[in-house]
Amino acid sequence: MTLTRPRFGLEILLVLGVSLGESAVYSILRIADRLTRPEPLAQQTTQMNTSVAADRPWLDLAYQLANIMFPLVPVLLALYLLAIAAGPVAWRGDDPSRPSWQRVGFDLRRPGRDVGWGFLVAAGIGIPGLAFYLFAREIGINTNVAPANLADNWWTVPVYLLAAAMNGILEEVLMLGWLYLRLRQLAWSWWLIVLTSAVVRGSYHLYQGFGGFAGNLIMGVLFGLLFLRWKRVGPLVVAHTLLDIVAFVGYALVAPRVDWL
């Protein structure tokens, strides 16, 4: 199936409109709400991974699993659209005849290399990222982010791990693999693709504050440059997943024992 460039543009709007683009709009509304409250940003708290039915653990688990599964549907949609409308070659080495997940490097052809690079990227970003968050909160441009708020159950840590993997897959497959490929097929320049993707990434983190926007914009640029080098989202899915695992599980373990988180 052959699509014209305007239809590729429509595909981008529709997929983002039911996924991270929608999140960006709600995030902008959320920061507007926060800025119009009497208390400053630094005195507000952003809670993530919260219990829905803490007094009914199995129902709460069902809610958490649903919250993990449904955000992955747009990823499957994007890969499906790539499969039925491959489009022209987007970059050197791209092969429209390959399965869509292979075109963006979301496969198991190089598991050792993907995991190794993923660990290195996560290590290189994690500590500076934490320092930047603490700095942003200190100067009053970010909320206090509490990323782990589930009730204490046998399934709590596994759900944090699944949520971290979901975030890694959703953001990197869509914002790097699929979006980069489609925008390149629309003849966008590389620098504009990197910047656009990074701005969208920062925008759907605005609910945390301006520090969350800036930090994720920088992360988006770095991840984008790495994707252009590797043409694989695999290592970046691993890196993102590891960063979120440390944030979720680490916060749950450390926050009750310190006063600086």
C-alpha positions as CSV (number, residue, x, y, z in Angstrom):
1,M,0.0,0.0,0.0
2,T,1.4,3.4,-1.0
3,L,0.6,6.5,1.0
4,T,1.1,10.1,-0.1
5,R,3.0,12.5,2.1
6,P,-0.1,14.3,3.3
7,R,-1.5,11.0,4.5
8,F,1.7,10.2,6.4
9,G,1.1,13.6,8.1
10,L,-2.4,12.5,9.0
11,E,-1.1,9.3,10.4
12,I,1.2,11.1,12.6
13,L,-1.5,13.4,13.9
14,L,-3.9,10.5,14.6
15,V,-1.4,8.2,16.3
16,L,0.0,11.0,18.5
17,G,-3.6,12.2,19.1
18,V,-4.4,8.9,20.9
19,S,-1.1,8.6,22.7
20,L,1.7,10.9,23.7
21,G,0.3,13.9,21.9
22,E,-2.9,13.7,23.9
23,S,-0.7,13.4,27.0
24,A,1.1,16.5,26.0
25,V,-2.1,18.5,25.8
26,Y,-3.3,17.3,29.2
27,S,0.1,18.0,30.6
28,I,0.0,21.6,29.4
29,L,-3.4,22.0,31.0
30,R,-2.0,20.5,34.2
31,I,0.8,23.0,34.4
32,A,-1.6,25.8,33.8
33,D,-3.7,24.5,36.7
34,R,-0.6,24.3,38.9
35,L,0.6,27.8,38.0
36,T,-2.8,29.3,39.0
37,R,-2.8,27.7,42.4
38,P,-1.8,29.9,45.5
39,E,1.1,27.6,46.5
40,P,4.3,27.7,44.3
41,L,5.4,24.8,42.2
42,A,8.0,23.7,44.7
43,Q,5.4,23.2,47.4
44,Q,3.2,21.0,45.1
45,T,3.5,17.2,44.7
46,T,3.1,15.2,41.6
47,Q,2.1,11.6,42.3
48,M,2.7,8.8,39.9
49,N,1.8,5.1,40.0
50,T,-1.0,5.6,42.6
51,S,-3.4,2.9,43.9
52,V,-7.0,3.0,42.6
53,A,-8.5,0.6,45.1
54,A,-6.0,0.2,47.9
55,D,-8.4,-1.6,50.2
56,R,-9.1,-4.2,47.5
57,P,-5.7,-5.5,46.3
58,W,-6.9,-7.7,43.5
59,L,-9.1,-5.0,42.0
60,D,-6.2,-2.5,42.4
61,L,-3.9,-5.0,40.5
62,A,-6.5,-5.2,37.7
63,Y,-6.5,-1.5,37.4
64,Q,-2.7,-1.3,37.3
65,L,-2.4,-3.9,34.7
66,A,-5.0,-2.2,32.5
67,N,-3.1,1.1,32.9
68,I,0.0,-0.7,31.6
69,M,-1.6,-2.6,28.7
70,F,-3.8,0.0,27.1
71,P,-1.0,2.6,26.5
72,L,0.8,0.0,24.5
73,V,-2.0,-0.2,21.9
74,P,-0.8,2.9,20.0
75,V,2.6,1.3,19.7
76,L,1.0,-1.7,18.1
77,L,-1.0,0.6,15.9
78,A,2.1,2.5,14.7
79,L,3.9,-0.7,13.9
80,Y,0.8,-2.0,12.1
81,L,0.6,1.2,10.0
82,L,4.3,0.9,9.1
83,A,3.6,-2.7,8.0
84,I,0.6,-1.9,5.8
85,A,2.1,1.3,4.4
86,A,5.9,0.9,4.5
87,G,6.6,4.0,2.5
88,P,10.0,4.9,0.9
89,V,13.4,4.3,2.4
90,A,13.9,6.7,5.2
91,W,17.7,6.4,5.9
92,R,20.7,4.4,4.8
93,G,20.2,0.8,5.6
94,D,16.5,1.1,5.9
95,D,14.6,-1.7,4.1
96,P,10.8,-1.2,3.6
97,S,10.5,-4.9,2.9
98,R,11.5,-5.8,6.5
99,P,8.9,-6.2,9.3
100,S,8.1,-2.9,10.9
101,W,9.6,-3.7,14.3
102,Q,12.9,-4.5,12.6
103,R,12.9,-1.3,10.6
104,V,12.9,0.7,13.9
105,G,15.2,-1.7,15.7
106,F,12.6,-3.0,18.2
107,D,13.6,-6.7,18.0
108,L,15.9,-9.3,19.5
109,R,18.5,-9.5,16.8
110,R,21.2,-7.9,19.1
111,P,20.0,-8.5,22.7
112,G,23.5,-8.4,24.3
113,R,24.5,-5.2,22.5
114,D,21.1,-3.5,23.2
115,V,21.2,-4.3,26.9
116,G,24.9,-3.3,27.2
117,W,24.4,0.1,25.6
118,G,21.2,0.5,27.4
119,F,22.9,0.1,30.8
120,L,25.7,2.6,29.7
121,V,23.2,5.2,28.5
122,A,21.1,4.8,31.7
123,A,24.2,5.2,33.9
124,G,25.3,8.3,32.0
125,I,21.9,10.0,32.3
126,G,20.6,8.8,35.6
127,I,22.9,10.7,38.1
128,P,22.9,14.0,36.2
129,G,19.2,13.6,35.7
130,L,18.6,13.3,39.5
131,A,20.9,16.2,40.2
132,F,19.0,18.3,37.6
133,Y,15.6,17.4,39.2
134,L,16.8,18.4,42.7
135,F,18.2,21.7,41.3
136,A,15.0,22.4,39.5
137,R,13.0,21.8,42.6
138,E,15.3,23.9,44.7
139,I,15.0,26.9,42.4
140,G,11.2,26.5,42.4
141,I,10.5,25.5,38.8
142,N,9.4,21.9,39.5
143,T,7.1,20.1,41.7
144,N,8.1,17.4,44.2
145,V,7.7,14.2,42.2
146,A,6.6,11.1,44.0
147,P,6.9,8.3,41.4
148,A,5.9,5.3,43.5
149,N,2.6,5.4,45.5
150,L,1.1,1.9,45.2
151,A,-0.2,0.2,48.4
152,D,2.2,-2.4,49.8
153,N,1.2,-5.8,48.1
154,W,3.1,-8.8,46.9
155,W,2.6,-7.5,43.3
156,T,3.8,-3.9,44.0
157,V,7.4,-4.3,42.7
158,P,6.5,-6.4,39.7
159,V,3.9,-3.7,38.7
160,Y,6.6,-1.0,39.0
161,L,8.8,-3.1,36.7
162,L,6.0,-3.6,34.2
163,A,5.2,0.2,34.3
164,A,8.8,1.0,33.7
165,A,9.0,-1.3,30.7
166,M,5.7,0.1,29.3
167,N,7.1,3.7,29.5
168,G,10.3,2.6,27.7
169,I,8.5,0.9,24.9
170,L,5.8,3.5,24.5
171,E,8.0,6.5,24.4
172,E,11.0,5.2,22.5
173,V,9.2,3.2,19.8
174,L,6.8,6.0,19.1
175,M,8.9,9.1,19.7
176,L,12.1,7.7,18.1
177,G,11.5,4.7,15.8
178,W,8.1,5.4,14.3
179,L,8.1,9.2,14.4
180,Y,11.6,9.6,13.1
181,L,10.9,7.3,10.2
182,R,7.6,8.9,9.2
183,L,9.0,12.5,9.5
184,R,12.0,11.5,7.4
185,Q,9.6,10.1,4.8
186,L,8.0,13.5,4.8
187,A,11.4,14.9,3.9
188,W,12.0,16.7,7.2
189,S,15.6,17.6,8.0
190,W,17.3,15.6,10.8
191,W,17.8,18.5,13.1
192,L,14.1,19.4,12.8
193,I,13.0,15.8,13.5
194,V,15.3,15.6,16.6
195,L,14.0,19.0,18.0
196,T,10.3,18.3,17.3
197,S,10.4,14.9,19.0
198,A,12.3,16.3,22.0
199,V,9.8,19.2,22.4
200,V,6.9,16.8,22.3
201,R,8.7,14.6,24.8
202,G,9.3,17.5,27.1
203,S,5.7,18.7,26.7
204,Y,4.1,15.5,28.0
205,H,6.3,15.8,31.1
206,L,5.2,19.4,31.9
207,Y,2.8,18.1,34.5
208,Q,5.9,17.7,36.7
209,G,6.9,21.3,36.2
210,F,9.3,23.2,34.0
211,G,12.2,21.1,35.3
212,G,10.5,18.0,34.0
213,F,10.0,19.7,30.6
214,A,13.6,20.8,30.3
215,G,15.1,17.6,31.6
216,N,13.1,15.4,29.2
217,L,13.7,17.8,26.3
218,I,17.5,17.3,26.8
219,M,17.0,13.6,27.2
220,G,15.0,13.6,24.0
221,V,17.8,15.3,22.1
222,L,20.4,12.9,23.4
223,F,18.3,9.8,22.7
224,G,17.5,11.2,19.3
225,L,21.2,11.6,18.4
226,L,21.9,8.1,19.7
227,F,19.0,6.7,17.6
228,L,20.4,8.4,14.5
229,R,23.7,6.7,15.2
230,W,22.4,3.2,15.9
231,K,19.0,3.2,13.9
232,R,17.8,1.0,16.7
233,V,15.4,1.8,19.6
234,G,16.3,-1.4,21.4
235,P,19.1,0.1,23.5
236,L,17.1,3.2,24.3
237,V,14.0,1.2,25.4
238,V,16.4,-0.6,27.8
239,A,17.9,2.6,29.0
240,H,14.5,4.3,29.6
241,T,13.2,1.2,31.3
242,L,16.2,1.1,33.7
243,L,15.9,4.8,34.5
244,D,12.2,4.3,35.4
245,I,12.9,1.1,37.4
246,V,15.4,3.1,39.5
247,A,13.0,5.9,39.9
248,F,10.0,3.8,40.9
249,V,11.6,1.0,43.0
250,G,14.4,3.2,44.3
251,Y,11.9,5.9,45.4
252,A,9.7,3.3,47.1
253,L,12.8,2.0,49.0
254,V,14.6,5.2,49.8
255,A,12.0,8.0,50.2
256,P,10.7,6.8,53.6
257,R,14.2,6.9,54.9
258,V,15.4,10.3,53.7
259,D,14.0,13.9,53.6
260,W,15.5,15.2,50.4
261,L,13.2,13.2,47.9
